[in-house]
Amino acid sequence: MKRVVSAMVLLGCGRTVSPTTADAGPSDSAVVRDAPPPADAPRPIVATPPRSRLGMAGSAPCVLRGNTVRCGGRVSIPGNEITLEGSITSLYCGVGYVALRDDGRFWIWGNTEQALGFSSATTQVNEPRLGNFENILSFDGNPIQLCVSSARQTMCWGYAPIIPRIPRTLPGPVEVPFSVETVHRVIGWQHLCGLTAEGRVYCRGNNSIGQCAQPLSVETVTVPTEVSLPLPAVRLSVGAFRTCAILQDRSLYCWSSSSNERRADGTLIEDTAPRLWQSLGEVVDVSSGIVTCAVKRDGTVWCWGARRYGHLGDAVNIEPPDLDLPNAYALEPVQIEGITDAIEVAHGGGGVSCALRRDNAVWCWGRDLNYQLPWPQGQPQRPREVLAPW
């Protein structure tokens, strides 16, 4: 049964930032507001916030269509479908579920060990609630942390190593400093990158394996530092360590190690400078995780990295210590069989990768570690339909 959620309205004006100390999270009335730019300061728009319709709740895919979210597999949405109030533009599933509205507010719900951006005592939100921040442009995270970003602020909560606080398990959210105004920010394990409206990319944080695209002699990048790219970028994606950018001409550049790419002699590949994946040609979407996957303009999906959990679509699962062998890695992109009309690709925290097709169907492959999907447990699967067209 569909469920309609009523909107809540927070009133106020100006820009208010609630205190974000290590001792407590903000109250339920906390808001973040950014003042609009001066009318006499026009900016050439190259990049815009991403509008993702595919999210991964563990091993289970969820898809946004209109203002309705529908999921395949076992998830914490009654009936696997929910309708939200407002114009929904983007979906995220990770630490809870987040649905961004076109007015800069967002719905958030789910069950997690950490606070979902409300009071420090809130660990579960069964009914979707409007988050406590406004003018949000994008959000990003992973199974242990979630961040929401306006043009000038990034607020994170969960077990987030990027957050400068001890202990890291304290409820959030707290602000992660990032002084450059951006339209989109992505969060890695210990680094944060942002994309400006002009298509420039900036990163800060841990750079021990080149996460910020700086020489390895620079272990930590303390302020947002520009990544050298030949053209403006239009989209960013980040895994735990690897960051990828789709440029204006739809070429794909990635940097840092994904912890899964090795040379023929078994040594780890660390691309501290952005590397062009020329063989892919024009790319429309990219996602980084255990492997990196890209959707080409022709709708085919290509992945490379570790042959673990069947993430390369071949039902092959190579576990440690065999991952130390050179043949345990695909050094060049491998086409995922059976998918020719994809528009988005995403990785789940449960060992599954999925692609959203043009007809709104979702095809997935990999090994369901969370026992959410209706296929043989513990065995990596080749691509198959998990969510039918709708």
Secondary structure, DSSP 8 states (H G I E B T S, - for coil): ---B---------S-------TT----TT---------TT-------------EEEETTEEEEEETTEEEE-SS-SSGGGEEE-SS-EEEEEESSSEEEEETTS-EEEEEE-SS--SS-TT--EEEEEEE-S--S--EEEEETTEEEEE-SS-EEEEES-TTS--SSTTS---EE----S--SEEEE-SSEEEEE-TTS-EEEEEE-TTSTTSS-TT--EEEEEEE---SS-EEEEEE-SS-EEEEETTS-EEEES--S--B-TTS-B----S-EE-GGG-SEEEEEESSEEEEEETTS-EEEEEE--TTTTSS-----TTGGGSGGGEEEEEEE-TT--SEEEEEE-TTSEEEEEETTS-EEEEE--TTS-SSS-TTS-EEEEEEE---
